[in-house]
Amino acid sequence: MRPEHHSTSLHRQGAPQNTYLDPEVLERVRSLELFVRGAVEGGRIGMHRSLLHGLSTEFTHHRPYTSGDEIKNVDWKVYGRTDRYYIKQFEAETNFDAQFLFDASSSMLFGSGEMTKLEYSKHFAAVLAYLIVEQGDSVGLAVFDDELRDHIRPQGRSSVIADIAEMLFRTEDRPRTNVGGIMNEFASRLNRRGFVILFSDLFDNEDAFIDGLNHLHFTGQHVIVFHILDHEELTFPFDGIVRFQGLEGEDEIRLQPDRIRQEYLEELRLLTEKFKNACDAIHADYVIVDTSRPVQSVLIEYLNARKVLHWSG
């Protein structure tokens, strides 16, 4: 639902890749990496670090020796300087496939600021796709509403960025969504472990979404959920009598928002808490994205937090 007086579209000119990839944004995020919390499968070497310890010779850090550690891993140079035993830690490197699931249902058209949720998600996905390819890994894109519409298979070539930008540029909304069903369908198609990254406002049956989430986890996927919400959906700041118009076929309603604001915010809190708990249970990442924030700020904050989890996990 959306209040009638707000804009629901944003038209931009220029080539798709230039539309979504701002050089200043790329410069700010270029040094970030998507750290992996567990094993992935790949046939070539990427730049990111996985948790497959011991399969390469890349040294990362030391830790104190404990009973049971292999003597061959003791750093004798450090022992000579400190008279203490420290173990060298190594990490394997492998590439991963990142599959983007992109919600293009009509509820994504709501926007109270510069961009609708749909346009914001296009910018977000394009920048993250660029970052993944830059670090030596592969990325693909699947656009859906109530069915899978378009799909670019994961590729590691730089040309895939232009392909993804072109598909995003051409993507228009459709009336319905089926997030949980699409996740289940997509899980059945995957034959190797990697990332599945969802961009959606999750305006669908929450239990079906959680079922799809668990199915992806069962197939060995690392799932990242970017829950895309407009600032007004997060704060419900409306006053007076407002007419809300459904974007996916719902009936129009009129109400006084100040009378239900606290109830709305509590329902939203419970819903997002339910989603977060479901993600935590399978070690998936759940990120609420406020579209009033710059894309680069959200990405920098998320990837830095993920880096901390990687090293502490």
DOLUM-184587 format. One record per residue (C-alpha): residue number from 0; residue in three letters; y, x, z. Coordinates in steps of 0.2 Angstrom, whole numbers. Example, Ala and Ser with C-alpha at 12.3 -4.5 7.8 and 13.67 -1.06 7.14 Angstrom:
<rs>
+-----+------+-------+-------+-------+
| pos | code |     v |     u |     w |
+-----+------+-------+-------+-------+
|   0 |  ALA |   -22 |    62 |    39 |
|   1 |  SER |    -5 |    68 |    36 |
+-----+------+-------+-------+-------+
</rs>
This chain:
<rs>
+-----+------+-------+-------+-------+
| pos | code |     v |     u |     w |
+-----+------+-------+-------+-------+
|   0 |  MET |     0 |     0 |     0 |
|   1 |  ARG |    18 |     6 |    -3 |
|   2 |  PRO |    35 |    -1 |     1 |
|   3 |  GLU |    43 |    -8 |   -15 |
|   4 |  HIS |    59 |     2 |   -15 |
|   5 |  HIS |    50 |    19 |   -17 |
|   6 |  SER |    47 |    29 |   -33 |
|   7 |  THR |    29 |    31 |   -38 |
|   8 |  SER |    30 |    43 |   -53 |
|   9 |  LEU |    37 |    60 |   -57 |
|  10 |  HIS |    39 |    65 |   -75 |
|  11 |  ARG |    41 |    84 |   -79 |
|  12 |  GLN |    44 |    93 |   -96 |
|  13 |  GLY |    36 |   109 |  -102 |
|  14 |  ALA |    19 |   117 |  -105 |
|  15 |  PRO |     7 |   112 |   -91 |
|  16 |  GLN |     4 |   129 |   -85 |
|  17 |  ASN |    22 |   132 |   -83 |
|  18 |  THR |    24 |   115 |   -75 |
|  19 |  TYR |    12 |   118 |   -60 |
|  20 |  LEU |    13 |   137 |   -58 |
|  21 |  ASP |    29 |   142 |   -51 |
|  22 |  PRO |    31 |   162 |   -52 |
|  23 |  GLU |    40 |   162 |   -35 |
|  24 |  VAL |    26 |   152 |   -27 |
|  25 |  LEU |    12 |   163 |   -35 |
|  26 |  GLU |    21 |   179 |   -28 |
|  27 |  ARG |    20 |   172 |   -11 |
|  28 |  VAL |     2 |   167 |   -11 |
|  29 |  ARG |    -5 |   181 |   -22 |
|  30 |  SER |   -10 |   192 |    -7 |
|  31 |  LEU |   -20 |   178 |     1 |
|  32 |  GLU |   -39 |   177 |     0 |
|  33 |  LEU |   -51 |   162 |     2 |
|  34 |  PHE |   -63 |   169 |    16 |
|  35 |  VAL |   -81 |   162 |    16 |
|  36 |  ARG |   -89 |   156 |    32 |
|  37 |  GLY |  -107 |   159 |    26 |
|  38 |  ALA |  -118 |   164 |    12 |
|  39 |  VAL |  -113 |   159 |    -6 |
|  40 |  GLU |  -123 |   163 |   -22 |
|  41 |  GLY |  -115 |   173 |   -37 |
|  42 |  GLY |  -120 |   184 |   -51 |
|  43 |  ARG |  -106 |   196 |   -51 |
|  44 |  ILE |   -94 |   204 |   -39 |
|  45 |  GLY |   -79 |   195 |   -33 |
|  46 |  MET |   -64 |   202 |   -22 |
|  47 |  HIS |   -67 |   190 |    -8 |
|  48 |  ARG |   -77 |   194 |     7 |
|  49 |  SER |   -93 |   184 |    12 |
|  50 |  LEU |  -103 |   185 |    28 |
|  51 |  LEU |  -118 |   193 |    20 |
|  52 |  HIS |  -118 |   208 |    31 |
|  53 |  GLY |  -126 |   224 |    26 |
|  54 |  LEU |  -128 |   221 |     7 |
|  55 |  SER |  -114 |   233 |     1 |
|  56 |  THR |  -106 |   248 |     7 |
|  57 |  GLU |   -88 |   241 |    11 |
|  58 |  PHE |   -84 |   246 |    28 |
|  59 |  THR |   -73 |   234 |    38 |
|  60 |  HIS |   -72 |   238 |    56 |
|  61 |  HIS |   -81 |   245 |    72 |
|  62 |  ARG |   -88 |   237 |    87 |
|  63 |  PRO |   -96 |   244 |   103 |
|  64 |  TYR |  -114 |   249 |   102 |
|  65 |  THR |  -126 |   237 |   111 |
|  66 |  SER |  -144 |   239 |   115 |
|  67 |  GLY |  -155 |   235 |   100 |
|  68 |  ASP |  -142 |   242 |    87 |
|  69 |  GLU |  -149 |   254 |    74 |
|  70 |  ILE |  -144 |   272 |    78 |
|  71 |  LYS |  -141 |   275 |    59 |
|  72 |  ASN |  -126 |   263 |    60 |
|  73 |  VAL |  -117 |   273 |    74 |
|  74 |  ASP |  -101 |   281 |    68 |
|  75 |  TRP |  -104 |   299 |    75 |
|  76 |  LYS |   -86 |   305 |    70 |
|  77 |  VAL |   -79 |   292 |    81 |
|  78 |  TYR |   -91 |   297 |    95 |
|  79 |  GLY |   -85 |   315 |    93 |
|  80 |  ARG |   -67 |   309 |    96 |
|  81 |  THR |   -70 |   296 |   110 |
|  82 |  ASP |   -87 |   301 |   118 |
|  83 |  ARG |   -92 |   282 |   115 |
|  84 |  TYR |  -104 |   274 |   103 |
|  85 |  TYR |   -97 |   262 |    90 |
|  86 |  ILE |  -106 |   253 |    76 |
|  87 |  LYS |  -100 |   253 |    58 |
|  88 |  GLN |   -98 |   235 |    52 |
|  89 |  PHE |  -101 |   232 |    33 |
|  90 |  GLU |   -99 |   216 |    23 |
|  91 |  ALA |  -107 |   211 |     7 |
|  92 |  GLU |   -96 |   205 |    -8 |
|  93 |  THR |  -101 |   192 |   -20 |
|  94 |  ASN |   -93 |   179 |   -31 |
|  95 |  PHE |   -92 |   161 |   -28 |
|  96 |  ASP |   -90 |   145 |   -38 |
|  97 |  ALA |   -76 |   133 |   -32 |
|  98 |  GLN |   -78 |   115 |   -38 |
|  99 |  PHE |   -62 |   105 |   -37 |
| 100 |  LEU |   -65 |    86 |   -34 |
| 101 |  PHE |   -48 |    78 |   -39 |
| 102 |  ASP |   -44 |    60 |   -34 |
| 103 |  ALA |   -34 |    51 |   -47 |
| 104 |  SER |   -34 |    34 |   -41 |
| 105 |  SER |   -19 |    23 |   -40 |
| 106 |  SER |   -16 |    25 |   -22 |
| 107 |  MET |   -11 |    43 |   -26 |
| 108 |  LEU |     4 |    37 |   -35 |
| 109 |  PHE |    14 |    34 |   -19 |
| 110 |  GLY |    28 |    46 |   -15 |
| 111 |  SER |    43 |    44 |    -4 |
| 112 |  GLY |    51 |    61 |    -9 |
| 113 |  GLU |    51 |    73 |   -24 |
| 114 |  MET |    33 |    71 |   -29 |
| 115 |  THR |    20 |    57 |   -28 |
| 116 |  LYS |     4 |    62 |   -19 |
| 117 |  LEU |    -4 |    64 |   -37 |
| 118 |  GLU |     9 |    76 |   -43 |
| 119 |  TYR |     9 |    86 |   -27 |
| 120 |  SER |   -10 |    88 |   -28 |
| 121 |  LYS |    -9 |    94 |   -46 |
| 122 |  HIS |     3 |   108 |   -40 |
| 123 |  PHE |    -8 |   112 |   -25 |
| 124 |  ALA |   -24 |   112 |   -36 |
| 125 |  ALA |   -16 |   123 |   -49 |
| 126 |  VAL |   -10 |   136 |   -37 |
| 127 |  LEU |   -27 |   137 |   -28 |
| 128 |  ALA |   -36 |   138 |   -44 |
| 129 |  TYR |   -25 |   153 |   -49 |
| 130 |  LEU |   -28 |   161 |   -33 |
| 131 |  ILE |   -47 |   160 |   -34 |
| 132 |  VAL |   -48 |   167 |   -52 |
| 133 |  GLU |   -36 |   181 |   -47 |
| 134 |  GLN |   -48 |   186 |   -33 |
| 135 |  GLY |   -62 |   187 |   -45 |
| 136 |  ASP |   -71 |   171 |   -43 |
| 137 |  SER |   -74 |   155 |   -53 |
| 138 |  VAL |   -66 |   138 |   -52 |
| 139 |  GLY |   -69 |   121 |   -60 |
| 140 |  LEU |   -61 |   104 |   -60 |
| 141 |  ALA |   -68 |    86 |   -59 |
| 142 |  VAL |   -56 |    72 |   -60 |
| 143 |  PHE |   -62 |    55 |   -53 |
| 144 |  ASP |   -57 |    38 |   -48 |
| 145 |  ASP |   -71 |    26 |   -46 |
| 146 |  GLU |   -81 |    37 |   -58 |
| 147 |  LEU |   -81 |    55 |   -64 |
| 148 |  ARG |   -69 |    56 |   -78 |
| 149 |  ASP |   -67 |    74 |   -84 |
| 150 |  HIS |   -75 |    90 |   -79 |
| 151 |  ILE |   -72 |   108 |   -82 |
| 152 |  ARG |   -87 |   119 |   -77 |
| 153 |  PRO |   -83 |   134 |   -66 |
| 154 |  GLN |   -77 |   149 |   -75 |
| 155 |  GLY |   -70 |   166 |   -70 |
| 156 |  ARG |   -59 |   169 |   -85 |
| 157 |  SER |   -40 |   168 |   -84 |
| 158 |  SER |   -40 |   155 |   -98 |
| 159 |  VAL |   -48 |   142 |   -86 |
| 160 |  ILE |   -31 |   141 |   -77 |
| 161 |  ALA |   -23 |   135 |   -93 |
| 162 |  ASP |   -38 |   123 |   -96 |
| 163 |  ILE |   -36 |   116 |   -78 |
| 164 |  ALA |   -17 |   114 |   -79 |
| 165 |  GLU |   -19 |   105 |   -96 |
| 166 |  MET |   -32 |    93 |   -88 |
| 167 |  LEU |   -21 |    90 |   -73 |
| 168 |  PHE |    -6 |    87 |   -85 |
| 169 |  ARG |   -15 |    74 |   -94 |
| 170 |  THR |   -23 |    65 |   -79 |
| 171 |  GLU |   -16 |    48 |   -75 |
| 172 |  ASP |   -20 |    36 |   -62 |
| 173 |  ARG |   -34 |    22 |   -62 |
| 174 |  PRO |   -34 |     7 |   -51 |
| 175 |  ARG |   -50 |    11 |   -40 |
| 176 |  THR |   -58 |    25 |   -30 |
| 177 |  ASN |   -75 |    29 |   -24 |
| 178 |  VAL |   -74 |    45 |   -15 |
| 179 |  GLY |   -90 |    44 |    -5 |
| 180 |  GLY |  -100 |    39 |   -21 |
| 181 |  ILE |   -92 |    53 |   -31 |
| 182 |  MET |   -96 |    66 |   -18 |
| 183 |  ASN |  -115 |    60 |   -18 |
| 184 |  GLU |  -116 |    60 |   -36 |
| 185 |  PHE |  -108 |    77 |   -38 |
| 186 |  ALA |  -119 |    84 |   -24 |
| 187 |  SER |  -134 |    80 |   -35 |
| 188 |  ARG |  -128 |    90 |   -49 |
| 189 |  LEU |  -125 |   106 |   -40 |
| 190 |  ASN |  -139 |   119 |   -42 |
| 191 |  ARG |  -131 |   134 |   -32 |
| 192 |  ARG |  -121 |   136 |   -16 |
| 193 |  GLY |  -102 |   138 |   -17 |
| 194 |  PHE |   -86 |   128 |   -13 |
| 195 |  VAL |   -83 |   110 |   -16 |
| 196 |  ILE |   -64 |   107 |   -13 |
| 197 |  LEU |   -58 |    89 |   -12 |
| 198 |  PHE |   -40 |    83 |   -15 |
| 199 |  SER |   -38 |    65 |   -10 |
| 200 |  ASP |   -29 |    53 |     1 |
| 201 |  LEU |   -46 |    46 |     7 |
| 202 |  PHE |   -41 |    28 |     5 |
| 203 |  ASP |   -59 |    22 |     3 |
| 204 |  ASN |   -73 |    17 |    15 |
| 205 |  GLU |   -73 |    31 |    28 |
| 206 |  ASP |   -92 |    30 |    32 |
| 207 |  ALA |   -96 |    32 |    13 |
| 208 |  PHE |   -85 |    47 |    13 |
| 209 |  ILE |   -93 |    55 |    28 |
| 210 |  ASP |  -110 |    51 |    20 |
| 211 |  GLY |  -105 |    60 |     4 |
| 212 |  LEU |   -98 |    75 |    15 |
| 213 |  ASN |  -115 |    77 |    23 |
| 214 |  HIS |  -124 |    76 |     7 |
| 215 |  LEU |  -114 |    90 |     0 |
| 216 |  HIS |  -117 |   100 |    16 |
| 217 |  PHE |  -136 |    97 |    14 |
| 218 |  THR |  -136 |   105 |    -3 |
| 219 |  GLY |  -128 |   121 |     5 |
| 220 |  GLN |  -110 |   118 |    -1 |
| 221 |  HIS |   -95 |   124 |     9 |
| 222 |  VAL |   -84 |   109 |     9 |
| 223 |  ILE |   -65 |   109 |    11 |
| 224 |  VAL |   -56 |    93 |    12 |
| 225 |  PHE |   -37 |    92 |     8 |
| 226 |  HIS |   -32 |    75 |    15 |
| 227 |  ILE |   -16 |    72 |     5 |
| 228 |  LEU |    -4 |    60 |    13 |
| 229 |  ASP |    15 |    56 |    11 |
| 230 |  HIS |    26 |    60 |    25 |
| 231 |  GLU |    30 |    41 |    27 |
| 232 |  GLU |    12 |    37 |    28 |
| 233 |  LEU |    11 |    50 |    42 |
| 234 |  THR |    26 |    43 |    51 |
| 235 |  PHE |    28 |    25 |    46 |
| 236 |  PRO |    47 |    26 |    48 |
| 237 |  PHE |    51 |     9 |    40 |
| 238 |  ASP |    63 |    -4 |    48 |
| 239 |  GLY |    68 |   -22 |    45 |
| 240 |  ILE |    58 |   -33 |    34 |
| 241 |  VAL |    48 |   -23 |    21 |
| 242 |  ARG |    38 |   -29 |     6 |
| 243 |  PHE |    22 |   -18 |     4 |
| 244 |  GLN |    14 |   -18 |   -14 |
| 245 |  GLY |    -4 |   -13 |   -16 |
| 246 |  LEU |    -8 |     1 |   -28 |
| 247 |  GLU |   -26 |    -3 |   -31 |
| 248 |  GLY |   -26 |   -22 |   -33 |
| 249 |  GLU |   -22 |   -27 |   -15 |
| 250 |  ASP |   -12 |   -42 |   -11 |
| 251 |  GLU |     7 |   -40 |    -8 |
| 252 |  ILE |    12 |   -42 |    10 |
| 253 |  ARG |    29 |   -43 |    20 |
| 254 |  LEU |    30 |   -37 |    38 |
| 255 |  GLN |    42 |   -30 |    51 |
| 256 |  PRO |    35 |   -12 |    52 |
| 257 |  ASP |    43 |    -9 |    69 |
| 258 |  ARG |    32 |   -22 |    77 |
| 259 |  ILE |    16 |   -13 |    71 |
| 260 |  ARG |    22 |     5 |    71 |
| 261 |  GLN |    12 |    11 |    86 |
| 262 |  GLU |    -3 |     2 |    81 |
| 263 |  TYR |    -3 |     9 |    64 |
| 264 |  LEU |     0 |    27 |    70 |
| 265 |  GLU |   -14 |    25 |    83 |
| 266 |  GLU |   -26 |    19 |    69 |
| 267 |  LEU |   -21 |    33 |    58 |
| 268 |  ARG |   -24 |    45 |    73 |
| 269 |  LEU |   -42 |    38 |    76 |
| 270 |  LEU |   -46 |    39 |    57 |
| 271 |  THR |   -40 |    57 |    55 |
| 272 |  GLU |   -49 |    62 |    71 |
| 273 |  LYS |   -65 |    54 |    64 |
| 274 |  PHE |   -64 |    63 |    48 |
| 275 |  LYS |   -60 |    80 |    57 |
| 276 |  ASN |   -75 |    77 |    69 |
| 277 |  ALA |   -86 |    74 |    54 |
| 278 |  CYS |   -80 |    90 |    45 |
| 279 |  ASP |   -82 |   100 |    61 |
| 280 |  ALA |  -100 |    94 |    63 |
| 281 |  ILE |  -105 |   103 |    47 |
| 282 |  HIS |   -92 |   117 |    48 |
| 283 |  ALA |   -82 |   110 |    34 |
| 284 |  ASP |   -63 |   113 |    34 |
| 285 |  TYR |   -52 |    97 |    36 |
| 286 |  VAL |   -33 |    99 |    32 |
| 287 |  ILE |   -20 |    85 |    33 |
| 288 |  VAL |    -7 |    89 |    19 |
| 289 |  ASP |    10 |    82 |    22 |
| 290 |  THR |    18 |    81 |     4 |
| 291 |  SER |    35 |    84 |    11 |
| 292 |  ARG |    30 |   102 |    15 |
| 293 |  PRO |    31 |   115 |     1 |
| 294 |  VAL |    14 |   119 |    -7 |
| 295 |  GLN |    15 |   138 |    -3 |
| 296 |  SER |    18 |   134 |    15 |
| 297 |  VAL |     3 |   123 |    17 |
| 298 |  LEU |    -8 |   136 |     7 |
| 299 |  ILE |    -2 |   151 |    17 |
| 300 |  GLU |    -4 |   142 |    34 |
| 301 |  TYR |   -22 |   136 |    29 |
| 302 |  LEU |   -28 |   153 |    22 |
| 303 |  ASN |   -21 |   163 |    36 |
| 304 |  ALA |   -30 |   152 |    48 |
| 305 |  ARG |   -46 |   153 |    38 |
| 306 |  LYS |   -44 |   172 |    39 |
| 307 |  VAL |   -43 |   171 |    58 |
| 308 |  LEU |   -59 |   160 |    59 |
| 309 |  HIS |   -68 |   172 |    47 |
| 310 |  TRP |   -65 |   187 |    58 |
| 311 |  SER |   -69 |   178 |    74 |
| 312 |  GLY |   -84 |   168 |    67 |
+-----+------+-------+-------+-------+
</rs>
